[in-house]
Amino acid sequence: MSAKKRTFVSIAIPEDKKEVFKSKADSEGRSITDIILEMIDVYIATPGQSQKLQEIDELKLQVQKMQEVLEKHNQKFQQYEQALGEFAA
């Protein structure tokens, strides 16, 4: 099996944050690289903002359709209520 080709990425963070990060990683017996790779995997697997917005738009359409159906049922209900009232009178 061939080794995966790797590249390096540098980031700048405050020194105190790096120390806390490294300390926590060490206490868990993990490397900073392993944790960052896990974070990248989670980020990659998470749907993007545009997909989330599309899902929200789809949900809004579904809610709108349900509101229209509910309004029709409410109108029918009022008609039945009115007919019942006239029948009882």
N, C-alpha and C positions, 0 to 999 in steps of 0.2 A: 504494500500500500504506500503510495507516495504522500509525503507531507504536504499539507495545504500551504500554499504561498501566502505569506503574511506581509503586511505593510504597517507602517507606524503612523499614528495620529498623535499630535501634540495638542494639549489644551492648557490654558492658563487659568489657575484657580488660586484663591487666597491661600497662603501658606497654612494658616490655622485650620482651614477646611480640609486641606490635604492631610494634615496630621491626624485629625479626627477620623477621616475616611480610612487612612492606613491603619490606625489603631483598631478600628472596628473590624476591618478586613482581617487583620492579624488575629484578633480575638476569636474570629469565626474559622480560622485556619484556611482562609481564602486569599487569593492574590487580587490586587487592584485590577489587573488585566481581566481576570475571570469575571469579576463583578461588572466591569464596564462592558465586556462582551455579552453578558446576560442582559444588561440594560438595553444594549443595541438590539439584541434579538427580540426583546419585548416591544421595543419601539417599532421595529420593522413589521412585527406581526399585528400591531394595532392598526385598525382602519384609519385612514387619513381623514383630515378635516373635511375634505370635499365629499368623501363617502358618507361621513356622519351628517353633513348638511343635506345630502340627497336623501338619506334615510328619514331625516326630520321632515323634509318636504313631502315624502311619501306618506308619513304618518299624519301630517296636516291634511292631506287629501282624503285619507281614510276617515278622519274625524269629521271633515266637512260632509262627506257622503253619509255618515251615520247621523249627523245633525239634520240633514235633509230628510232622511227616512223617518227620524223621530218626529220632525215637524209634520210630516204627512200623517203619521199615526196619531199625533195630537189633534190634528184637524178632524180625522175620522172619529176619534173619541168624543170630541165636542159635538159632532153631528149626532152621534148615538145618544149622548147625554141630553141634547136638546129634544130629540125624538122621544126619549124616555119620559122627559118632563112633560111633553105635550100629551103623551099617552096616559100618564098618571093624572093629568088635569081633567 
